[in-house]
């Protein structure tokens, strides 16, 4: 069996969870070295009998999976998609909401090489961070928590499609 090494990043795409696959779109350029996929350690519960120091039953629960990345060229449309609020049609300005919305998206991460990762349903939270200096940059950091998807696996990893 050939080995597959997954590395680099070609693009991150999102769509509404109910939208068709053809509706995936990028939200902007990903800030260097900001994209990570992590899984928490599993939660393990051991059950013991009074007569034994060895567990009789061990039950585990999978650790939470999170995708995190930062967008370095966010515009008003990106801010609206990720953080709610409205975009003024006349001025193009983004108006922040008073309360944080519940944002659920499907996310697809395409690497330079290896496995493409698809998350059919994720709870998405975004926050702004700006360093207004010569070495700073305004970025939007996105954290997506993988959720159970209806009729699909919660994470799908497939060979990266051939370039179009």
OpenMM code with the backbone's topology and positions (N, CA, C; nanometers):
from openmm import Vec3, app, unit

residues = "UNK UNK UNK UNK UNK UNK UNK UNK UNK UNK UNK UNK UNK UNK UNK UNK UNK UNK UNK UNK UNK UNK UNK UNK UNK UNK UNK UNK UNK UNK UNK UNK UNK UNK UNK UNK UNK UNK UNK UNK UNK UNK UNK UNK UNK UNK UNK UNK UNK UNK UNK UNK UNK UNK UNK UNK UNK UNK UNK UNK UNK UNK UNK UNK UNK UNK UNK UNK UNK UNK UNK UNK UNK UNK UNK UNK UNK UNK UNK UNK UNK UNK UNK UNK UNK UNK UNK UNK UNK UNK UNK UNK UNK UNK UNK UNK UNK UNK UNK UNK UNK UNK UNK UNK UNK UNK UNK UNK UNK UNK UNK UNK UNK UNK UNK UNK UNK UNK UNK UNK UNK UNK UNK UNK UNK UNK UNK UNK UNK UNK UNK UNK UNK UNK UNK UNK UNK UNK UNK UNK UNK UNK UNK UNK UNK UNK UNK UNK UNK UNK UNK UNK UNK UNK UNK UNK UNK UNK UNK UNK UNK UNK UNK UNK".split()
positions = [
    Vec3(0.0837, -0.1180, 0.0000),
    Vec3(0.0000, 0.0000, 0.0000),
    Vec3(0.0884, 0.1247, 0.0000),
    Vec3(0.0573, 0.2174, -0.0870),
    Vec3(0.1340, 0.3422, -0.0954),
    Vec3(0.1037, 0.4311, 0.0241),
    Vec3(0.2051, 0.5012, 0.0700),
    Vec3(0.1823, 0.5904, 0.1830),
    Vec3(0.1371, 0.7266, 0.1316),
    Vec3(0.0562, 0.7932, 0.2134),
    Vec3(0.0066, 0.9259, 0.1784),
    Vec3(0.0521, 1.0223, 0.2858),
    Vec3(0.1235, 1.1250, 0.2462),
    Vec3(0.1627, 1.2308, 0.3389),
    Vec3(0.0770, 1.3525, 0.3066),
    Vec3(0.0091, 1.4033, 0.4081),
    Vec3(-0.0769, 1.5197, 0.3893),
    Vec3(-0.0065, 1.6414, 0.4460),
    Vec3(0.0109, 1.7443, 0.3615),
    Vec3(0.0794, 1.8654, 0.4071),
    Vec3(0.0406, 1.9836, 0.3196),
    Vec3(0.0695, 2.1017, 0.3698),
    Vec3(0.0426, 2.2234, 0.2952),
    Vec3(-0.1054, 2.2559, 0.2909),
    Vec3(-0.1366, 2.3686, 0.2319),
    Vec3(-0.2756, 2.4116, 0.2202),
    Vec3(-0.2978, 2.4788, 0.0857),
    Vec3(-0.3951, 2.4281, 0.0103),
    Vec3(-0.4334, 2.4918, -0.1161),
    Vec3(-0.5487, 2.5882, -0.0948),
    Vec3(-0.6498, 2.5426, -0.0168),
    Vec3(-0.7649, 2.6295, 0.0079),
    Vec3(-0.8530, 2.5727, 0.1185),
    Vec3(-0.9293, 2.6634, 0.1793),
    Vec3(-1.0340, 2.6274, 0.2748),
    Vec3(-1.1631, 2.6829, 0.2174),
    Vec3(-1.2635, 2.5963, 0.2060),
    Vec3(-1.3924, 2.6372, 0.1507),
    Vec3(-1.5027, 2.6102, 0.2520),
    Vec3(-1.6088, 2.6910, 0.2461),
    Vec3(-1.7242, 2.6723, 0.3338),
    Vec3(-1.8521, 2.6827, 0.2522),
    Vec3(-1.9585, 2.6276, 0.3089),
    Vec3(-2.0929, 2.6434, 0.2526),
    Vec3(-2.1920, 2.6240, 0.3660),
    Vec3(-2.3147, 2.6676, 0.3450),
    Vec3(-2.4209, 2.6387, 0.4405),
    Vec3(-2.4368, 2.4869, 0.4449),
    Vec3(-2.4703, 2.4313, 0.5610),
    Vec3(-2.4777, 2.2852, 0.5736),
    Vec3(-2.5819, 2.2241, 0.4805),
    Vec3(-2.6859, 2.2981, 0.4456),
    Vec3(-2.7915, 2.2450, 0.3591),
    Vec3(-2.7654, 2.2697, 0.2105),
    Vec3(-2.6605, 2.3437, 0.1773),
    Vec3(-2.6321, 2.3790, 0.0375),
    Vec3(-2.5689, 2.2623, -0.0383),
    Vec3(-2.5721, 2.2713, -0.1691),
    Vec3(-2.5101, 2.1703, -0.2550),
    Vec3(-2.3584, 2.1851, -0.2528),
    Vec3(-2.2879, 2.0758, -0.2845),
    Vec3(-2.1411, 2.0796, -0.2865),
    Vec3(-2.0873, 2.1857, -0.3824),
    Vec3(-2.1600, 2.2125, -0.4893),
    Vec3(-2.1156, 2.3127, -0.5871),
    Vec3(-2.1121, 2.4533, -0.5267),
    Vec3(-2.1732, 2.4713, -0.4099),
    Vec3(-2.1801, 2.6033, -0.3475),
    Vec3(-2.0648, 2.6310, -0.2507),
    Vec3(-1.9696, 2.5393, -0.2393),
    Vec3(-1.8515, 2.5669, -0.1562),
    Vec3(-1.7802, 2.6907, -0.2103),
    Vec3(-1.7320, 2.7778, -0.1214),
    Vec3(-1.6595, 2.8985, -0.1627),
    Vec3(-1.5512, 2.9300, -0.0608),
    Vec3(-1.4475, 2.9963, -0.1068),
    Vec3(-1.3430, 3.0407, -0.0144),
    Vec3(-1.3853, 3.1740, 0.0457),
    Vec3(-1.3405, 3.1999, 0.1679),
    Vec3(-1.3738, 3.3247, 0.2364),
    Vec3(-1.2604, 3.4252, 0.2307),
    Vec3(-1.1457, 3.3828, 0.1838),
    Vec3(-1.0299, 3.4705, 0.1769),
    Vec3(-0.9028, 3.3883, 0.1859),
    Vec3(-0.7915, 3.4590, 0.1948),
    Vec3(-0.6623, 3.3917, 0.2061),
    Vec3(-0.6376, 3.3525, 0.3518),
    Vec3(-0.5803, 3.2338, 0.3698),
    Vec3(-0.5510, 3.1831, 0.5035),
    Vec3(-0.4152, 3.2340, 0.5487),
    Vec3(-0.4121, 3.2908, 0.6683),
    Vec3(-0.2869, 3.3430, 0.7230),
    Vec3(-0.1879, 3.2281, 0.7414),
    Vec3(-0.0617, 3.2524, 0.7098),
    Vec3(0.0437, 3.1505, 0.7153),
    Vec3(0.0478, 3.0786, 0.8501),
    Vec3(0.0591, 2.9474, 0.8440),
    Vec3(0.0751, 2.8595, 0.9609),
    Vec3(-0.0405, 2.8664, 1.0604),
    Vec3(-0.1593, 2.9102, 1.0167),
    Vec3(-0.2703, 2.9236, 1.1116),
    Vec3(-0.3696, 2.8084, 1.1073),
    Vec3(-0.3643, 2.7227, 1.0060),
    Vec3(-0.4644, 2.6167, 0.9924),
    Vec3(-0.4209, 2.4902, 1.0661),
    Vec3(-0.5016, 2.4506, 1.1647),
    Vec3(-0.4729, 2.3283, 1.2402),
    Vec3(-0.6013, 2.2491, 1.2628),
    Vec3(-0.5892, 2.1191, 1.2581),
    Vec3(-0.6978, 2.0276, 1.2914),
    Vec3(-0.6517, 1.9499, 1.4133),
    Vec3(-0.7259, 1.9600, 1.5230),
    Vec3(-0.6850, 1.8931, 1.6464),
    Vec3(-0.8010, 1.8138, 1.7048),
    Vec3(-0.7659, 1.7082, 1.7748),
    Vec3(-0.8651, 1.6277, 1.8452),
    Vec3(-0.8215, 1.6149, 1.9900),
    Vec3(-0.9138, 1.6459, 2.0809),
    Vec3(-0.8848, 1.6298, 2.2235),
    Vec3(-0.8675, 1.4821, 2.2559),
    Vec3(-0.7983, 1.4550, 2.3645),
    Vec3(-0.7846, 1.3171, 2.4102),
    Vec3(-0.9220, 1.2604, 2.4439),
    Vec3(-0.9397, 1.1286, 2.4262),
    Vec3(-1.0684, 1.0695, 2.4625),
    Vec3(-1.0906, 1.0756, 2.6137),
    Vec3(-1.2160, 1.0774, 2.6508),
    Vec3(-1.2536, 1.0735, 2.7924),
    Vec3(-1.2794, 0.9266, 2.8271),
    Vec3(-1.2010, 0.8719, 2.9186),
    Vec3(-1.2105, 0.7304, 2.9534),
    Vec3(-1.2616, 0.7163, 3.0961),
    Vec3(-1.3640, 0.6328, 3.1127),
    Vec3(-1.4185, 0.6042, 3.2452),
    Vec3(-1.3988, 0.4561, 3.2733),
    Vec3(-1.3234, 0.4271, 3.3781),
    Vec3(-1.3016, 0.2887, 3.4194),
    Vec3(-1.3959, 0.2552, 3.5339),
    Vec3(-1.4527, 0.1337, 3.5297),
    Vec3(-1.5421, 0.0859, 3.6352),
    Vec3(-1.4765, -0.0343, 3.7021),
    Vec3(-1.4697, -0.0290, 3.8336),
    Vec3(-1.3994, -0.1309, 3.9119),
    Vec3(-1.4962, -0.2082, 4.0005),
    Vec3(-1.4589, -0.3310, 4.0303),
    Vec3(-1.5275, -0.4111, 4.1316),
    Vec3(-1.4487, -0.3972, 4.2608),
    Vec3(-1.5145, -0.4074, 4.3724),
    Vec3(-1.4461, -0.3996, 4.5018),
    Vec3(-1.3402, -0.5090, 4.5146),
    Vec3(-1.3628, -0.6192, 4.4449),
    Vec3(-1.2733, -0.7334, 4.4575),
    Vec3(-1.1515, -0.7275, 4.3655),
    Vec3(-1.1379, -0.6228, 4.2840),
    Vec3(-1.0284, -0.6188, 4.1872),
    Vec3(-0.9719, -0.4776, 4.1732),
    Vec3(-0.8392, -0.4723, 4.1515),
    Vec3(-0.7746, -0.3430, 4.1275),
    Vec3(-0.7631, -0.3128, 3.9784),
    Vec3(-0.8116, -0.4047, 3.8970),
    Vec3(-0.8091, -0.3902, 3.7521),
    Vec3(-0.9505, -0.3542, 3.7059),
    Vec3(-0.9646, -0.2611, 3.6122),
    Vec3(-1.0993, -0.2257, 3.5664),
    Vec3(-1.1731, -0.3469, 3.5105),
    Vec3(-1.3012, -0.3548, 3.5414),
    Vec3(-1.3867, -0.4599, 3.4884),
    Vec3(-1.4419, -0.4149, 3.3526),
    Vec3(-1.4736, -0.2875, 3.3431),
    Vec3(-1.5251, -0.2288, 3.2197),
    Vec3(-1.4587, -0.0926, 3.2009),
    Vec3(-1.4214, -0.0629, 3.0776),
    Vec3(-1.3643, 0.0676, 3.0450),
    Vec3(-1.4439, 0.1255, 2.9283),
    Vec3(-1.5010, 0.2422, 2.9503),
    Vec3(-1.5838, 0.3066, 2.8490),
    Vec3(-1.5145, 0.4355, 2.8052),
    Vec3(-1.5070, 0.4576, 2.6735),
    Vec3(-1.4427, 0.5808, 2.6265),
    Vec3(-1.5366, 0.6614, 2.5382),
    Vec3(-1.5138, 0.7915, 2.5399),
    Vec3(-1.5895, 0.8852, 2.4577),
    Vec3(-1.4872, 0.9641, 2.3765),
    Vec3(-1.5090, 0.9727, 2.2459),
    Vec3(-1.4144, 1.0422, 2.1577),
    Vec3(-1.3934, 1.1864, 2.2003),
    Vec3(-1.2723, 1.2330, 2.1785),
    Vec3(-1.2414, 1.3728, 2.2066),
    Vec3(-1.2982, 1.4643, 2.0995),
    Vec3(-1.3278, 1.5858, 2.1385),
    Vec3(-1.3821, 1.6862, 2.0475),
    Vec3(-1.2785, 1.7186, 1.9394),
    Vec3(-1.3258, 1.7366, 1.8145),
    Vec3(-1.2384, 1.7701, 1.7020),
    Vec3(-1.2646, 1.9155, 1.6620),
    Vec3(-1.1549, 1.9920, 1.6453),
    Vec3(-1.1677, 2.1333, 1.6098),
    Vec3(-1.0732, 2.1700, 1.4957),
    Vec3(-1.1236, 2.2527, 1.4068),
    Vec3(-1.0438, 2.3100, 1.2990),
    Vec3(-1.0300, 2.4585, 1.3288),
    Vec3(-0.9085, 2.5083, 1.3191),
    Vec3(-0.8837, 2.6493, 1.3473),
    Vec3(-0.8005, 2.7084, 1.2344),
    Vec3(-0.8355, 2.8295, 1.1923),
    Vec3(-0.7578, 2.8989, 1.0899),
    Vec3(-0.7880, 3.0476, 1.0974),
    Vec3(-0.7016, 3.1265, 1.0360),
    Vec3(-0.7203, 3.2717, 1.0352),
    Vec3(-0.7258, 3.3228, 0.8919),
    Vec3(-0.8157, 3.4168, 0.8685),
    Vec3(-0.8312, 3.4789, 0.7370),
    Vec3(-0.7638, 3.6152, 0.7414),
    Vec3(-0.6753, 3.6398, 0.6454),
    Vec3(-0.5962, 3.7628, 0.6483),
    Vec3(-0.6497, 3.8742, 0.5593),
    Vec3(-0.7507, 3.8453, 0.4780),
    Vec3(-0.8056, 3.9487, 0.3898),
    Vec3(-0.9579, 3.9506, 0.3955),
    Vec3(-1.0118, 3.9414, 0.5162),
    Vec3(-1.1569, 3.9371, 0.5345),
    Vec3(-1.2214, 4.0670, 0.4863),
    Vec3(-1.3334, 4.0525, 0.4158),
    Vec3(-1.4109, 4.1691, 0.3740),
    Vec3(-1.5460, 4.1664, 0.4462),
    Vec3(-1.6343, 4.2597, 0.4130),
    Vec3(-1.7639, 4.2690, 0.4804),
    Vec3(-1.8471, 4.1423, 0.4606),
    Vec3(-1.8390, 4.0806, 0.3430),
    Vec3(-1.9135, 3.9566, 0.3185),
    Vec3(-1.8637, 3.8441, 0.4088),
    Vec3(-1.7329, 3.8334, 0.4247),
    Vec3(-1.6740, 3.7308, 0.5109),
    Vec3(-1.7145, 3.7528, 0.6559),
    Vec3(-1.7075, 3.8764, 0.7025),
    Vec3(-1.7470, 3.9067, 0.8405),
    Vec3(-1.8938, 3.8730, 0.8636),
    Vec3(-1.9797, 3.9036, 0.7681),
    Vec3(-2.1223, 3.8730, 0.7804),
    Vec3(-2.1448, 3.7224, 0.7846),
    Vec3(-2.0763, 3.6489, 0.6983),
    Vec3(-2.0905, 3.5027, 0.6920),
    Vec3(-2.0478, 3.4361, 0.8227),
    Vec3(-1.9381, 3.4827, 0.8801),
    Vec3(-1.8810, 3.4172, 0.9979),
    Vec3(-1.9296, 3.4725, 1.1313),
    Vec3(-1.9626, 3.6020, 1.1346),
    Vec3(-1.9929, 3.6660, 1.2623),
    Vec3(-2.1331, 3.7252, 1.2696),
    Vec3(-2.2113, 3.7071, 1.1634),
    Vec3(-2.3454, 3.7640, 1.1626),
    Vec3(-2.3402, 3.9126, 1.1326),
    Vec3(-2.4465, 3.9811, 1.1704),
    Vec3(-2.4545, 4.1228, 1.1406),
    Vec3(-2.5062, 4.1447, 1.0003),
    Vec3(-2.4869, 4.2663, 0.9509),
    Vec3(-2.5384, 4.3010, 0.8190),
    Vec3(-2.4326, 4.3761, 0.7389),
    Vec3(-2.4517, 4.3739, 0.6086),
    Vec3(-2.3666, 4.4521, 0.5186),
    Vec3(-2.4538, 4.5610, 0.4576),
    Vec3(-2.4113, 4.6840, 0.4703),
    Vec3(-2.4838, 4.7974, 0.4140),
    Vec3(-2.4671, 4.7954, 0.2625),
    Vec3(-2.5790, 4.7858, 0.1902),
    Vec3(-2.5749, 4.7758, 0.0439),
    Vec3(-2.5173, 4.9013, -0.0207),
    Vec3(-2.5386, 5.0162, 0.0414),
    Vec3(-2.4898, 5.1424, -0.0156),
    Vec3(-2.3406, 5.1628, 0.0050),
    Vec3(-2.2967, 5.1441, 0.1290),
    Vec3(-2.1569, 5.1750, 0.1625),
    Vec3(-2.0651, 5.0539, 0.1590),
    Vec3(-2.1238, 4.9336, 0.1666),
    Vec3(-2.0427, 4.8118, 0.1728),
    Vec3(-1.9867, 4.7856, 0.3111),
    Vec3(-2.0296, 4.8650, 0.4098),
    Vec3(-1.9790, 4.8509, 0.5466),
    Vec3(-2.0441, 4.7330, 0.6177),
    Vec3(-1.9670, 4.6671, 0.7037),
    Vec3(-2.0193, 4.5599, 0.7878),
    Vec3(-2.0650, 4.6210, 0.9188),
    Vec3(-2.1850, 4.5833, 0.9622),
    Vec3(-2.2407, 4.6279, 1.0892),
    Vec3(-2.2496, 4.5075, 1.1813),
    Vec3(-2.1715, 4.5084, 1.2891),
    Vec3(-2.1646, 4.3954, 1.3824),
    Vec3(-2.2983, 4.3744, 1.4530),
    Vec3(-2.3329, 4.2489, 1.4827),
    Vec3(-2.4571, 4.2217, 1.5551),
    Vec3(-2.4410, 4.2530, 1.7041),
    Vec3(-2.5534, 4.2712, 1.7737),
    Vec3(-2.5498, 4.2939, 1.9181),
    Vec3(-2.5234, 4.1646, 1.9944),
    Vec3(-2.5672, 4.0529, 1.9386),
    Vec3(-2.5446, 3.9226, 2.0017),
    Vec3(-2.4821, 3.8283, 1.8991),
    Vec3(-2.4016, 3.7376, 1.9488),
    Vec3(-2.3341, 3.6422, 1.8594),
    Vec3(-2.4358, 3.5428, 1.8037),
    Vec3(-2.4368, 3.5239, 1.6722),
    Vec3(-2.5302, 3.4291, 1.6120),
    Vec3(-2.4786, 3.2857, 1.6234),
    Vec3(-2.5686, 3.1915, 1.6010),
    Vec3(-2.5281, 3.0513, 1.5896),
    Vec3(-2.4958, 3.0295, 1.4421),
    Vec3(-2.3709, 2.9953, 1.4139),
    Vec3(-2.3275, 2.9750, 1.2751),
    Vec3(-2.2862, 2.8293, 1.2588),
    Vec3(-2.3519, 2.7595, 1.1670),
    Vec3(-2.3146, 2.6224, 1.1325),
    Vec3(-2.2814, 2.6188, 0.9843),
    Vec3(-2.1658, 2.5623, 0.9529),
    Vec3(-2.1201, 2.5534, 0.8146),
    Vec3(-2.0616, 2.4158, 0.7856),
    Vec3(-2.0568, 2.3808, 0.6585),
    Vec3(-1.9777, 2.2671, 0.6112),
    Vec3(-1.8442, 2.3252, 0.5676),
    Vec3(-1.7358, 2.2530, 0.5965),
    Vec3(-1.6019, 2.3039, 0.5666),
    Vec3(-1.5226, 2.1975, 0.4916),
    Vec3(-1.4479, 2.2420, 0.3915),
    Vec3(-1.3622, 2.1512, 0.3151),
    Vec3(-1.2218, 2.2107, 0.3093),
    Vec3(-1.1235, 2.1320, 0.3553),
    Vec3(-0.9839, 2.1748, 0.3574),
    Vec3(-0.9085, 2.0930, 0.2525),
    Vec3(-0.8518, 2.1617, 0.1539),
    Vec3(-0.7767, 2.0951, 0.0481),
    Vec3(-0.6286, 2.1253, 0.0671),
    Vec3(-0.5476, 2.0215, 0.0906),
    Vec3(-0.4039, 2.0421, 0.1124),
    Vec3(-0.3288, 2.0538, -0.0201),
    Vec3(-0.2014, 2.0864, -0.0117),
    Vec3(-0.1155, 2.0839, -0.1313),
    Vec3(-0.0992, 1.9399, -0.1790),
    Vec3(-0.0930, 1.8467, -0.0823),
    Vec3(-0.0757, 1.7055, -0.1141),
    Vec3(-0.1405, 1.6215, -0.0053),
    Vec3(-0.1983, 1.5083, -0.0444),
    Vec3(-0.2515, 1.4154, 0.0548),
    Vec3(-0.4027, 1.4127, 0.0607),
    Vec3(-0.4561, 1.4057, 0.1822),
    Vec3(-0.5987, 1.3870, 0.2034),
    Vec3(-0.6743, 1.5184, 0.2172),
    Vec3(-0.7823, 1.5298, 0.1406),
    Vec3(-0.8740, 1.6426, 0.1559),
    Vec3(-0.9660, 1.6095, 0.2734),
    Vec3(-0.9873, 1.7054, 0.3614),
    Vec3(-1.0703, 1.6848, 0.4799),
    Vec3(-1.2013, 1.7598, 0.4618),
    Vec3(-1.3125, 1.6881, 0.4779),
    Vec3(-1.4443, 1.7507, 0.4711),
    Vec3(-1.5135, 1.7347, 0.6053),
    Vec3(-1.5686, 1.8438, 0.6542),
    Vec3(-1.6462, 1.8444, 0.7779),
    Vec3(-1.7878, 1.8852, 0.7382),
    Vec3(-1.8821, 1.7889, 0.7307),
    Vec3(-2.0169, 1.8204, 0.6842),
    Vec3(-2.0945, 1.9183, 0.7733),
    Vec3(-2.0632, 1.9180, 0.9048),
    Vec3(-2.1367, 2.0075, 0.9954),
    Vec3(-2.0448, 2.0517, 1.1081),
    Vec3(-2.0292, 2.1830, 1.1207),
    Vec3(-1.9445, 2.2379, 1.2265),
    Vec3(-2.0083, 2.3627, 1.2853),
    Vec3(-1.9925, 2.3785, 1.4153),
    Vec3(-2.0315, 2.5010, 1.4841),
    Vec3(-1.9132, 2.5966, 1.4725),
    Vec3(-1.9372, 2.7145, 1.4156),
    Vec3(-1.8287, 2.8066, 1.3825),
    Vec3(-1.8349, 2.9324, 1.4685),
    Vec3(-1.7204, 2.9668, 1.5252),
    Vec3(-1.7063, 3.0906, 1.6021),
    Vec3(-1.5880, 3.1665, 1.5437),
    Vec3(-1.6064, 3.2970, 1.5260),
    Vec3(-1.4995, 3.3793, 1.4696),
    Vec3(-1.4761, 3.4998, 1.5589),
    Vec3(-1.3512, 3.5447, 1.5598),
    Vec3(-1.3189, 3.6654, 1.6360),
    Vec3(-1.2167, 3.7469, 1.5588),
    Vec3(-1.2240, 3.8776, 1.5794),
    Vec3(-1.1320, 3.9691, 1.5127),
    Vec3(-1.0103, 3.9918, 1.6003),
    Vec3(-0.8971, 4.0092, 1.5346),
    Vec3(-0.7736, 4.0413, 1.6048),
    Vec3(-0.6921, 4.1298, 1.5116),
    Vec3(-0.6586, 4.2484, 1.5578),
    Vec3(-0.5868, 4.3393, 1.4693),
    Vec3(-0.4652, 4.3996, 1.5345),
    Vec3(-0.3550, 4.3887, 1.4664),
    Vec3(-0.2333, 4.4551, 1.5103),
    Vec3(-0.2052, 4.5663, 1.4108),
    Vec3(-0.2417, 4.6877, 1.4459),
    Vec3(-0.2283, 4.7996, 1.3522),
    Vec3(-0.0908, 4.8627, 1.3659),
    Vec3(0.0062, 4.7940, 1.3073),
    Vec3(0.1454, 4.8383, 1.3100),
    Vec3(0.2124, 4.7874, 1.1826),
    Vec3(0.3406, 4.8173, 1.1662),
    Vec3(0.4114, 4.7701, 1.0464),
    Vec3(0.4192, 4.6185, 1.0403),
    Vec3(0.4300, 4.5561, 1.1550),
    Vec3(0.4425, 4.4102, 1.1562),
    Vec3(0.3104, 4.3410, 1.1890),
    Vec3(0.2064, 4.4170, 1.2195),
    Vec3(0.0776, 4.3587, 1.2555),
    Vec3(-0.0155, 4.3478, 1.1363),
    Vec3(-0.1242, 4.2755, 1.1572),
    Vec3(-0.2234, 4.2592, 1.0516),
    Vec3(-0.3584, 4.2306, 1.1157),
    Vec3(-0.4640, 4.2818, 1.0555),
    Vec3(-0.6002, 4.2512, 1.0985),
    Vec3(-0.6347, 4.1129, 1.0452),
    Vec3(-0.6708, 4.0218, 1.1338),
    Vec3(-0.7106, 3.8870, 1.0922),
    Vec3(-0.8407, 3.8481, 1.1612),
    Vec3(-0.9090, 3.7531, 1.1032),
    Vec3(-1.0278, 3.6938, 1.1639),
    Vec3(-0.9932, 3.5485, 1.1913),
    Vec3(-0.9937, 3.5122, 1.3195),
    Vec3(-0.9616, 3.3756, 1.3593),
    Vec3(-1.0908, 3.2955, 1.3698),
    Vec3(-1.0935, 3.1818, 1.3017),
    Vec3(-1.2115, 3.0964, 1.2953),
    Vec3(-1.1826, 2.9672, 1.3703),
    Vec3(-1.2745, 2.9292, 1.4583),
    Vec3(-1.2659, 2.8008, 1.5270),
    Vec3(-1.3940, 2.7247, 1.4972),
    Vec3(-1.3797, 2.6067, 1.4382),
    Vec3(-1.4942, 2.5242, 1.4011),
    Vec3(-1.4898, 2.3948, 1.4809),
    Vec3(-1.5983, 2.3668, 1.5529),
    Vec3(-1.6102, 2.2432, 1.6292),
    Vec3(-1.6927, 2.1447, 1.5479),
    Vec3(-1.6371, 2.0270, 1.5236),
    Vec3(-1.7053, 1.9247, 1.4443),
    Vec3(-1.8275, 1.8745, 1.5211),
    Vec3(-1.9421, 1.8717, 1.4510),
    Vec3(-2.0676, 1.8231, 1.5087),
    Vec3(-2.1141, 1.6980, 1.4347),
    Vec3(-2.2071, 1.6255, 1.4961),
    Vec3(-2.2664, 1.5088, 1.4313),
    Vec3(-2.3432, 1.5559, 1.3084),
    Vec3(-2.3210, 1.4892, 1.1970),
    Vec3(-2.3883, 1.5252, 1.0717),
    Vec3(-2.4986, 1.4243, 1.0427),
    Vec3(-2.6076, 1.4721, 0.9889),
    Vec3(-2.7212, 1.3864, 0.9553),
    Vec3(-2.6911, 1.3048, 0.8303),
    Vec3(-2.6846, 1.1727, 0.8439),
    Vec3(-2.6660, 1.0849, 0.7289),
    Vec3(-2.5263, 1.0827, 0.6694),
    Vec3(-2.4283, 1.1428, 0.7376),
    Vec3(-2.2899, 1.1437, 0.6891),
    Vec3(-2.1963, 1.1213, 0.8068),
    Vec3(-2.0742, 1.0832, 0.7744),
    Vec3(-1.9713, 1.0748, 0.8783),
    Vec3(-1.9404, 1.2164, 0.9261),
    Vec3(-1.8917, 1.2301, 1.0489),
    Vec3(-1.8628, 1.3648, 1.1007),
    Vec3(-1.7385, 1.4252, 1.0371),
    Vec3(-1.6470, 1.3403, 0.9899),
    Vec3(-1.5291, 1.3853, 0.9159),
    Vec3(-1.5072, 1.2877, 0.8008),
    Vec3(-1.4813, 1.3417, 0.6830),
    Vec3(-1.4548, 1.2585, 0.5658),
    Vec3(-1.3165, 1.2971, 0.5138),
    Vec3(-1.2279, 1.1984, 0.5021),
    Vec3(-1.0931, 1.2218, 0.4481),
    Vec3(-1.0808, 1.1402, 0.3206),
    Vec3(-1.0538, 1.2092, 0.2106),
    Vec3(-1.0431, 1.1420, 0.0804),
    Vec3(-0.9191, 1.1935, 0.0077),
    Vec3(-0.8667, 1.1154, -0.0875),
    Vec3(-0.7521, 1.1658, -0.1636),
    Vec3(-0.7875, 1.2994, -0.2283),
    Vec3(-0.6910, 1.3893, -0.2274),
    Vec3(-0.7107, 1.5213, -0.2875),
    Vec3(-0.7498, 1.5038, -0.4333),
    Vec3(-0.8571, 1.5720, -0.4781),
    Vec3(-0.8964, 1.5610, -0.6190),
    Vec3(-0.7888, 1.6174, -0.7117),
    Vec3(-0.7865, 1.5681, -0.8342),
    Vec3(-0.6920, 1.6202, -0.9339),
    Vec3(-0.7222, 1.7673, -0.9580),
    Vec3(-0.6191, 1.8445, -0.9865),
    Vec3(-0.6366, 1.9884, -1.0122),
    Vec3(-0.7266, 2.0088, -1.1327),
    Vec3(-0.8126, 2.1087, -1.1221),
    Vec3(-0.9052, 2.1381, -1.2327),
    Vec3(-0.8431, 2.2330, -1.3309),
] * unit.nanometer
topology = app.Topology()
chain = topology.addChain("A")
for resn in residues:
    res = topology.addResidue(resn, chain)
    for name in ("N", "CA", "C"):
        topology.addAtom(name, app.Element.getBySymbol(name[0]), res)
